[in-house]
Amino acid sequence: MSPRVRKWLLRDVVLTCAMTVFVLPQAKQASAEPAASRAAALYAANGHEFIRYEVSAADATLTKRETVILPGVAQYAWPSPSLKHLYIVWTGGQSAAGAHGLTVFDVEPGTGKLSKHGDDVPLKYRPIHVTVDRDGTHALVAYNNPSAVTVFNINPDGGIGSQVDEPPDLDLGIYTHQVKVAPSNKQVIIIGRGNYDHEHDPGSIHVYNYDRGVLSKLQVVAPGGGVNFHPRHLDFAVNAPWLFVSLEAEHRLQTYRVDKDGKLSDAPLFSKNTLANPSAIKPEDGEQTGTVHVHPNGKVVYTANRGTGTVAYEGKQVFAGGENNIAVFDIDPKTGEPKLVQNIDTHGIIPRTFALDPSARILVAANQNSRLVRDGDKVTKVPESLALYRVLPDGKLAFVRTYPLDDVPGGNLFWMGINQVPH
């Protein structure tokens, strides 16, 4: 048995749970109480199940609590700035013809327990991302096929109100993948990933002015016309004029300057490879770069590398290879240049999403899919799993344990997030 497979299979099993990893933003708190002393909840979407776990950053443990059943498979979720409400978009199928919707939950103070708030809001297409603006007055939903965005008013009680009329010529790009509101609340950035198996489907970053739910075109960033440019995910620097963007097919982390008017530099200031061993990657590995999150101290930025490919072996599809790890970058405080300082194995396959807890003492990566893995003449199964790390003082990660998960019919570990809960 290879050392890598042995690491996957000989793991310290603390919890067995069905879940996926997503990140919920750290909303502003009315209280000055330190984040380390606040309760946190992890919400996990596994198929139609939406599960709450208590989080102990001090002990690096998760404790499973109740499960809510959604009408479809959760694609993303986002809390209100008050933390009192959680907005979840879900889908009943990958095609536009399936049932899709937005559900609002109230969040119980002290525990994070969810209770449904009002009726489900039907959506026309499969949603891929949702966010809430900085003052909690609007929910923005992005769709990837076709590329679209809808904005909803949020009522004073946290429920979804009427849809906002948007200009018809927003030009969202191809295969929209993320929508995010700038810290100023004056701009919205939408990622158009493009399709990297077709050269005529370029990628692009779209910047819009934003005023009370209404978007208006400000800028399109597409270096080289968007060819060999396939952005997937972004995050804002902390108290600095930079934006960090991952390029999915190109295995890059890029830094863009953000001007005072919200515009980005037309080309990246820096573009760094995210892989530990780029020369070893083969086309059949299906290697992709994914989620990006900046440490709350602003000194470190993280992204995920995902080996997604399979190859045939004795009539079975087995893992092709490639990297499944979290890449850790130091950020130059003067220039915004990211410097790769660590690639740490996730001990599983396809870490689609990962999350820092609110105190940034632990990080959890979700290995989305199980895979058959060849080990010499044998084929073994690596399960879906969560990989948990302690965050060291310098931002690097120290592996603690993994939580193997069972396959769930009709779903996988698509999404998970960790959030402070209200008082």
Buried (B, 14 or more C-beta within 10 A) or exposed (E): EEEBBEBBBEBEEBBEBBBBBBBBBBBEBEEEEEBEEBBBBBBBBBBBBBBBBBBBBEEBBBBBBEBBEBBBBBBBBBBBBBBBBBBBBBBBEEEBEEBBBBBBBBBBEEBBBBEEBBEBBEBEBBBBBBBBBBEBBBBBBBBBBEBBBBBBBBBEEBBBBEEBEBEEEBEBBBBBBBBBBBEEBBBBBBBBBBBBEEEEBBBBBBBBBBEEBBBEEBBBBBBEEBBBBBBBBBBBBBEBEBBBBBBBBBBBBBBBBBEEEBBBBEEBBBBBEBBBEEEEBEEEBBBBBBBBBBBBEBBBBBBBBBBBBBBEBEEEEBBBBBBBBBBBBBBBEEEBBBEBEBBBBBBBBBBBBBBBBBBBBBBBBBBBBBBBBBBEEEBBEBBBBBBBBBBEEEBBBEBBBBBBBEBBEEBBBBBBBBBBBBE
